[in-house]
Amino acid sequence: MMDKRISVHVDPLTDDSLVAKGRALANRLDMRFGVPSLMMLTVTTDRLELRIRGDKGNPVSRDLDKLDTTSPAGRSLKQPLVKALGIKKRSDEPLRVLDATAGWGEDTWLMLAQGCHVHALERNKVMAVLLEDALQRAMPDMDQQPDHVLVKQGCALDWLSTWPQRYPAGEVWSQIDVVYLDPMFPTGRKTAQRKPMKVLHDLVGDDPDAGQLVGLALQVARKRVVVKRPPKAPSLMADPVVSHHGKGVRYDVYVPQVSKPDC
């Protein structure tokens, strides 16, 4: 069903190449083009951005290369996310990670910066193209590296339950070392959200099936499943083998029964 809250626009309208690009995007997403709506997915000369009608603030997009991945702290192997992934040494074979709930792609980018190969999956089609655009701006040669980073749109439950059929044995993405999950959850009325996170929540909604995701992820991951959680939230499944705590976040680690814990 077409979401009438959102349509595709271009800015400036006088640029014929942008208009053609915008129409192609609208066709790809099965969305209306140039029709007034609450949210406007806007093609500009240098980025794809989401504009909210009546919002006088900045349009919403992501500049992933502004995240700290180059300072000693940003490259440290002691970061909670890096420890949760199980990265011990930079000389180790790169992990193949399925970021099954990619959202704005911040964690996707951080994992790429640590040398991981990342298959990013986002269920909402608008978020998926915004993520694709953000990664392409941060990695101009991304399209030439489909074995290093790949973005797909789809439901994590469906993809996890059919992974062997989508990527038969021998294909690049058939073997996944780590499945990474960052489910959306209802926010309390008093909870303040950053604008990008509020937009993400409005578009995507909650993940009531988050518990199922962990079980399916354990069937796909060769080494571990990492679940990002608020620091005081209950675990999605009983008894993670270890939890790594960061500022305002917790990473619960689960391992498949055939895998030996090395956390």
Secondary structure, DSSP 8 states (H G I E B T S, - for coil): ---TTEEEEESSTT-HHHHHHHHHHHHHHT--BS---SEEEEE-SS-EEEEETT--S--B---GGGS--SSHHHH-TTSHHHHHHT---TTS---EEEETT-TTSHHHHHHHHTT-EEEEEESSHHHHHHHHHHHHHH-TTGGG-TTTEEEEES-HHHHHHTHHHHS-TTSTTS-EEEEEE-------TT----HHHHHHHHHH---TTHHHHHHHHHHHEEEEEEEEE-TTS--SSS--SEEEEETTEEEEEE--TTS----
